Amino acid sequence: MKDELTCVLDTEYSDYFDDVDKDSIFLLNEGAAKDVWNRKIDYGSSSFFSLPNDCWIAASKSISIGRWIEAYNKDDAKIVEKLLRDAVDWSDDWYIYFLARSKVVFRMQWNVFLRHWDSLIAIEDDCPIVIVESAPRQEAILFRPIGDILKKEKHIEA
């Protein structure tokens, strides 16, 4: 997988990050990004707004976590960090994907995302999806452009 990843500081997105540690946020190459999108989200769509109605993210119940836009505008990342920590039981060292769209996917640990969510939202605020790389159950966090944050859970049919 290493050859599929580029440190974000070596990409066109480097200007969005002031204090990121080298080798903590990675951009997947286009092929790897598309593969992650197809496996985790939906084969054939390119962004949240092109998801079919039967995609698990579109079809599952939405749980409101809170709002991100006010914290973003106040430059207060801690508010959203607390909302996210309270909403999902993800370990700090789990790897997550920030899926801006099918060809733009970032990979980092959950604790890194919590510190830099606002920089990632500056890159893409048109309903990016955050999902754990591998977890016991499939959950997703959506940052909607209207400023709210939703949690989605994939329900496995028995």
C-alpha positions as CSV (number, residue, x, y, z in Angstrom):
1,M,0.0,0.0,0.0
2,K,2.9,2.4,0.6
3,D,3.3,3.0,-3.1
4,E,-0.3,4.1,-3.3
5,L,0.1,6.8,-0.6
6,T,1.7,10.2,-0.9
7,C,2.3,12.4,2.2
8,V,-0.2,15.3,2.0
9,L,2.7,17.7,2.4
10,D,4.0,16.5,-0.9
11,T,0.7,17.2,-2.8
12,E,-1.3,20.1,-4.1
13,Y,-3.1,20.1,-0.7
14,S,-0.1,20.9,1.4
15,D,-1.1,24.6,1.8
16,Y,-4.2,23.5,3.8
17,F,-2.1,22.1,6.6
18,D,0.0,24.3,9.0
19,D,1.1,22.0,11.7
20,V,0.7,18.5,10.4
21,D,3.4,16.0,11.2
22,K,5.2,14.6,8.2
23,D,3.9,11.1,7.4
24,S,0.6,11.5,9.4
25,I,-1.9,12.3,6.6
26,F,-1.7,10.6,3.2
27,L,-3.4,11.1,-0.1
28,L,-4.2,7.9,-1.9
29,N,-3.3,7.7,-5.6
30,E,-6.4,7.9,-7.9
31,G,-6.6,4.1,-8.5
32,A,-6.3,3.3,-4.8
33,A,-8.8,6.0,-3.9
34,K,-11.3,4.6,-6.4
35,D,-10.8,1.1,-5.1
36,V,-11.5,2.3,-1.5
37,W,-14.6,4.2,-2.7
38,N,-15.9,1.2,-4.6
39,R,-15.4,-1.2,-1.7
40,K,-16.5,1.0,1.2
41,I,-19.1,3.2,-0.3
42,D,-20.5,2.3,-3.8
43,Y,-19.3,1.0,-7.1
44,G,-20.0,3.4,-9.9
45,S,-20.8,6.7,-8.0
46,S,-18.3,9.5,-7.8
47,S,-19.5,11.6,-4.8
48,F,-22.0,11.5,-2.0
49,F,-24.5,13.3,-4.3
50,S,-24.3,10.6,-6.9
51,L,-25.0,7.7,-4.6
52,P,-27.9,5.5,-5.6
53,N,-30.8,5.3,-3.1
54,D,-30.0,1.7,-2.3
55,C,-26.4,2.5,-1.2
56,W,-26.0,1.8,2.5
57,I,-25.0,5.4,3.3
58,A,-28.0,6.8,1.4
59,A,-30.5,4.2,2.7
60,S,-29.5,4.0,6.4
61,K,-31.0,6.0,9.1
62,S,-29.2,9.3,9.9
63,I,-28.2,10.1,13.5
64,S,-27.5,13.8,14.1
65,I,-24.2,14.4,15.9
66,G,-24.2,18.2,15.9
67,R,-22.9,21.0,13.8
68,W,-19.4,21.7,12.3
69,I,-19.9,25.0,10.5
70,E,-19.9,27.3,13.6
71,A,-16.8,25.6,15.1
72,Y,-15.1,25.9,11.7
73,N,-16.0,29.6,11.4
74,K,-14.8,30.3,15.0
75,D,-11.6,28.2,14.3
76,D,-12.5,26.0,17.3
77,A,-11.7,22.4,16.3
78,K,-12.2,21.1,19.9
79,I,-16.0,21.5,19.7
80,V,-16.2,19.0,16.8
81,E,-13.6,16.7,18.2
82,K,-15.7,16.3,21.3
83,L,-18.9,15.7,19.3
84,L,-17.2,13.0,17.2
85,R,-15.6,11.3,20.2
86,D,-19.0,11.2,22.0
87,A,-20.7,9.8,18.8
88,V,-18.4,7.0,17.8
89,D,-16.4,4.5,19.7
90,W,-13.3,4.6,17.4
91,S,-9.9,4.0,18.8
92,D,-7.3,6.8,18.3
93,D,-4.9,4.5,16.5
94,W,-7.5,3.2,14.0
95,Y,-6.9,4.2,10.4
96,I,-9.7,6.1,8.8
97,Y,-10.4,7.4,5.3
98,F,-11.6,10.9,4.6
99,L,-13.4,10.4,1.3
100,A,-13.9,13.8,-0.5
101,R,-15.1,12.0,-3.6
102,S,-14.3,8.8,-5.4
103,K,-10.9,9.9,-6.7
104,V,-9.8,12.0,-3.7
105,V,-9.3,10.0,-0.5
106,F,-7.0,10.7,2.4
107,R,-5.8,8.1,5.0
108,M,-4.8,8.9,8.6
109,Q,-5.3,7.7,12.1
110,W,-8.5,8.8,13.9
111,N,-6.6,11.0,16.4
112,V,-4.9,12.8,13.5
113,F,-8.3,13.4,11.8
114,L,-9.7,14.8,15.0
115,R,-6.9,17.4,15.2
116,H,-7.1,18.3,11.5
117,W,-10.7,17.8,10.5
118,D,-11.1,21.6,9.7
119,S,-8.2,21.5,7.2
120,L,-9.7,18.5,5.5
121,I,-13.1,20.3,5.4
122,A,-11.4,23.3,3.8
123,I,-10.4,20.9,0.9
124,E,-13.9,19.4,0.5
125,D,-17.0,20.5,2.4
126,D,-19.6,19.1,-0.1
127,C,-20.5,16.1,2.1
128,P,-17.3,14.3,2.6
129,I,-17.5,10.9,4.2
130,V,-15.3,9.6,7.1
131,I,-15.1,5.8,7.5
132,V,-12.9,3.4,9.4
133,E,-10.5,1.4,7.3
134,S,-11.4,-1.9,9.1
135,A,-13.8,-2.1,12.1
136,P,-16.1,-4.5,13.7
137,R,-19.1,-2.7,12.2
138,Q,-19.5,-0.3,9.3
139,E,-20.1,3.3,10.4
140,A,-19.7,6.5,8.5
141,I,-19.6,10.2,9.5
142,L,-20.9,12.8,7.0
143,F,-20.1,16.5,7.0
144,R,-23.0,18.0,5.2
145,P,-22.6,21.4,3.4
146,I,-25.4,22.9,5.4
147,G,-23.1,22.6,8.5
148,D,-24.3,19.5,10.3
149,I,-22.7,16.1,11.0
150,L,-24.5,12.8,10.6
151,K,-23.6,9.3,11.6
152,K,-24.7,6.4,9.5
153,E,-24.5,2.7,10.3
154,K,-24.6,-0.2,7.9
155,H,-27.0,-2.8,9.1
156,I,-26.1,-6.3,8.1
157,E,-29.0,-8.5,7.1
158,A,-29.1,-11.8,9.1
